[in-house]
Amino acid sequence: MTTSITVKTKQAYQHAAEQASASLLRQPQLGMAAELKLLSEQLQGNEKRDVYGSGALINDFEDDVAKLLGKPAALFLPTGTLAQPLALRLHADQRQRNGVALHPTSHLMLHEQMGFEALWRLNGTTTGFADKPITLGDLKSVQTDDLAAVLLELPMREIGGQLPEWDDLVAQSEWARQHNIAMHLDGARLWQVPSAYDCSLPEICELFDSVYVSFYKDLGAISGAILAGSEAFIEQAKIWARRAGGNIITQYPQVLSARYGLRENLPIMPDAVNYAKALGYALNELEALRVNPEIPQAAMFHLHFALSANELGEKITDYASNTGVMLLPLPRAEINGEAICEISIGRNAMSQPQSFWLRHFKAFLETL
């Protein structure tokens, strides 16, 4: 998986994005001053900043998210890059094994410089096919002697938000527990999943021993993550967070932003999923692009174009500069001669009827 976008193209794209009057991508983003002013207005009564993870502001929020996910306890952490290997290390210690099974496109494999092995001394084993979700059959093919945990991502970002079949997911969880193997959920975009499976967050999280969620992707917060699990698990997670430098003196801006994003944007996730499904279905009728998956399962999907990443990046930038409409992000990958763009649906897309975006896609494709 490679990209070949030049610095010049990236800079031109950023300028066009800042000038655009409409964007298909994610949630609207305020300027820094406006965002900080908004967050200051969200303070309730006599709330005080947290200190090294203690205080009503952060602890009440952790409790609220734990309940939302159906878990006994939760810990607010600065990043998922800390939360996930930390969780896997705990599962490994509990079982006196160091093996972790994960998908070839896992974030831990592609975007974290293999930190879970280099820093956390875990042994990764990939299973399944790079273009499909992991199945029970894939797990059964893994040697279990040293296997402490399985990491599953729902939905799977690198393959357009695909999800395993629900019954197969349940069977994977049952198999893992039969073998004393922990199930960890990479829920960076978990907020989209209940609508896809027509079930609740607790019903999904019940299949997993630990759960990570992000607040800045779908919910539009500044940053921040939650790791949820049993009370004993989270107590141990606090120790490891301190060891790893994740116990920051205060995180109140991130907590306030996460709390606001959760309240404002979680309720729109069902609409975002439905919007993505309908838009993806309509885009399938257009030539010169390919939708993956063909019918989106979550509030995201990928578009494949038969161009190099830089060529497509230049076309996207030119279109935005000429029309004021930011239709696509810069390609996130280039595979087998195809540039791949990620569409993530939020308030920006839903502020316009789908006919608006279809009209612009047709016009954009004429420029290729």
WOBELQUI-V872033 format. One record per residue. RES is the residue in one letter. PSI is psi in whole degrees, 0 to 359 (* if undefined). OMEGA is omega in degrees with one decimal (NA if undefined). Layout:
RES:PSI:OMEGA + RES:PSI:OMEGA
This chain:
M:117:-176.6 + T:160:168.5 + T:151:-177.4 + S:45:-177.3 + I:129:-176.9 + T:159:176.9 + V:321:179.5 + K:315:179.8 + T:318:178.7 + K:317:-179.6 + Q:319:178.5 + A:320:177.9 + Y:314:-179.2 + Q:319:178.2 + H:316:179.6 + A:321:179.7 + A:321:180.0 + E:333:-178.1 + Q:347:-173.4 + A:144:178.8 + S:346:178.0 + A:142:179.4 + S:141:178.5 + L:348:-160.4 + L:128:168.6 + R:210:-177.8 + Q:154:174.4 + P:145:-178.8 + Q:124:177.8 + L:160:169.5 + G:164:-175.0 + M:315:-178.1 + A:315:-179.5 + A:322:-179.5 + E:316:179.6 + L:324:176.9 + K:316:179.2 + L:316:-178.9 + L:323:178.5 + S:330:179.9 + E:347:180.0 + Q:349:179.3 + L:136:-176.8 + Q:124:175.4 + G:237:-175.0 + N:39:-178.7 + E:141:-179.3 + K:157:179.5 + R:151:175.0 + D:156:177.8 + V:112:-179.3 + Y:43:174.5 + G:5:179.5 + S:147:-179.6 + G:151:-174.4 + A:322:-176.4 + L:307:-176.1 + I:321:-176.5 + N:322:176.0 + D:322:178.8 + F:318:176.1 + E:316:179.1 + D:319:-179.3 + D:317:-178.5 + V:324:176.0 + A:314:178.8 + K:320:179.2 + L:323:-178.8 + L:352:-179.6 + G:27:179.8 + K:153:-177.7 + P:329:-173.8 + A:163:-179.2 + A:158:-179.7 + L:127:177.0 + F:128:-178.2 + L:156:-176.5 + P:327:-175.9 + T:157:171.1 + G:334:178.0 + T:337:170.7 + L:315:-172.0 + A:318:-171.2 + Q:307:177.8 + P:330:175.3 + L:314:178.7 + A:316:-179.2 + L:323:177.4 + R:320:178.6 + L:316:178.2 + H:322:179.3 + A:316:179.9 + D:320:-179.1 + Q:330:-174.6 + R:358:-178.6 + Q:40:174.8 + R:160:-177.1 + N:3:-175.6 + G:141:176.6 + V:127:175.3 + A:132:-178.7 + L:163:-177.4 + H:150:178.8 + P:336:-179.1 + T:14:178.6 + S:145:176.7 + H:324:-179.3 + L:332:179.3 + M:324:-169.8 + L:330:-165.8 + H:11:-177.2 + E:22:178.2 + Q:31:177.9 + M:36:-178.3 + G:330:-178.2 + F:335:174.2 + E:312:-173.7 + A:320:-177.1 + L:322:-171.3 + W:0:173.0 + R:40:175.3 + L:159:179.9 + N:111:-177.2 + G:139:173.7 + T:120:178.4 + T:147:178.2 + T:155:-178.9 + G:182:-178.2 + F:145:-173.0 + A:337:-176.1 + D:9:-177.9 + K:155:174.2 + P:156:174.4 + I:142:176.7 + T:170:175.7 + L:319:178.4 + G:322:177.6 + D:317:-179.8 + L:321:-178.4 + K:343:179.6 + S:352:-177.4 + V:137:174.1 + Q:128:-172.2 + T:357:-174.6 + D:318:-177.8 + D:12:-173.2 + L:117:179.2 + A:327:-172.1 + A:154:170.4 + V:132:176.2 + L:122:176.1 + L:139:177.7 + E:127:178.1 + L:121:-15.7 + P:168:-174.0 + M:108:-171.6 + R:313:-171.0 + E:349:178.0 + I:34:169.5 + G:20:178.7 + G:23:178.8 + Q:155:-179.5 + L:148:172.0 + P:160:172.7 + E:141:-175.6 + W:314:-178.1 + D:324:178.8 + D:323:176.9 + L:316:177.2 + V:318:179.9 + A:324:176.9 + Q:318:179.4 + S:317:179.4 + E:318:178.6 + W:315:-178.5 + A:316:-178.0 + R:327:175.9 + Q:332:-178.2 + H:14:-178.5 + N:44:177.7 + I:129:-178.1 + A:148:172.5 + M:122:176.8 + H:136:-177.8 + L:116:167.1 + D:95:-177.1 + G:42:179.7 + A:326:179.0 + R:31:-176.9 + L:329:-176.1 + W:337:179.8 + Q:340:-163.4 + V:322:-178.8 + P:320:179.8 + S:328:179.4 + A:322:-178.5 + Y:353:-175.3 + D:51:176.1 + C:180:-174.5 + S:164:174.3 + L:313:178.3 + P:324:179.0 + E:323:177.2 + I:311:-174.7 + C:338:177.6 + E:335:-179.7 + L:353:-172.3 + F:147:177.9 + D:331:177.1 + S:151:-174.8 + V:133:171.6 + Y:137:172.9 + V:151:178.7 + S:152:179.7 + F:347:-174.5 + Y:344:-174.4 + K:282:-179.0 + D:333:-171.6 + L:352:172.1 + G:20:179.3 + A:171:179.3 + I:308:179.3 + S:184:175.3 + G:153:-177.0 + A:161:171.8 + I:138:168.5 + L:125:-175.8 + A:148:178.7 + G:205:178.7 + S:164:179.5 + E:316:179.8 + A:321:178.7 + F:314:-177.9 + I:327:175.6 + E:319:176.2 + Q:326:178.3 + A:324:178.1 + K:320:178.6 + I:314:-179.4 + W:325:176.9 + A:321:177.1 + R:315:179.2 + R:324:-173.9 + A:4:178.7 + G:18:-178.6 + G:0:178.9 + N:81:-172.0 + I:149:-175.3 + I:321:173.9 + T:145:179.1 + Q:25:-171.5 + Y:325:176.4 + P:318:179.5 + Q:321:179.8 + V:314:178.4 + L:318:-179.6 + S:319:178.4 + A:318:179.9 + R:317:179.0 + Y:315:-179.5 + G:322:179.0 + L:316:-178.5 + R:320:-173.6 + E:324:-168.8 + N:338:176.4 + L:319:-179.3 + P:339:-178.3 + I:356:-175.7 + M:318:176.7 + P:319:178.3 + D:323:179.8 + A:320:178.4 + V:314:179.7 + N:320:179.7 + Y:315:-179.2 + A:318:179.8 + K:314:-178.0 + A:318:-179.7 + L:316:178.5 + G:318:178.4 + Y:318:-179.8 + A:322:-178.9 + L:336:176.7 + N:337:-178.2 + E:348:-177.1 + L:146:175.2 + E:167:176.6 + A:10:171.2 + L:161:177.9 + R:133:-178.8 + V:132:177.1 + N:121:-6.4 + P:162:-174.1 + E:318:170.5 + I:110:-177.3 + P:145:179.7 + Q:335:-177.5 + A:197:-178.1 + A:35:179.6 + M:160:172.3 + F:170:178.4 + H:149:173.1 + L:131:-178.4 + H:133:179.5 + F:142:-179.5 + A:61:178.4 + L:163:170.6 + S:159:-178.6 + A:319:-177.7 + N:320:177.1 + E:313:-179.9 + L:320:178.2 + G:320:178.5 + E:319:179.4 + K:318:178.7 + I:315:-178.7 + T:315:179.1 + D:318:-178.4 + Y:317:179.1 + A:321:179.5 + S:323:-176.3 + N:332:-173.6 + T:342:-173.9 + G:11:-178.3 + V:118:176.9 + M:101:-170.9 + L:330:-174.2 + L:154:168.2 + P:169:169.1 + L:146:179.3 + P:138:179.6 + R:346:-179.1 + A:161:173.3 + E:114:-175.3 + I:127:177.1 + N:42:176.8 + G:5:178.7 + E:133:172.1 + A:138:-173.7 + I:125:177.1 + C:142:-179.3 + E:126:175.7 + I:120:179.2 + S:115:-170.8 + I:131:175.1 + G:208:-177.3 + R:327:-179.3 + N:309:179.7 + A:315:-172.8 + M:354:175.8 + S:349:179.1 + Q:151:173.3 + P:154:-179.1 + Q:332:178.4 + S:328:177.6 + F:311:-177.9 + W:323:178.5 + L:320:178.0 + R:317:-179.2 + H:327:175.7 + F:317:179.0 + K:319:178.6 + A:319:179.6 + F:317:-178.0 + L:334:176.9 + E:343:179.5 + T:351:-175.6 + L:*:NA
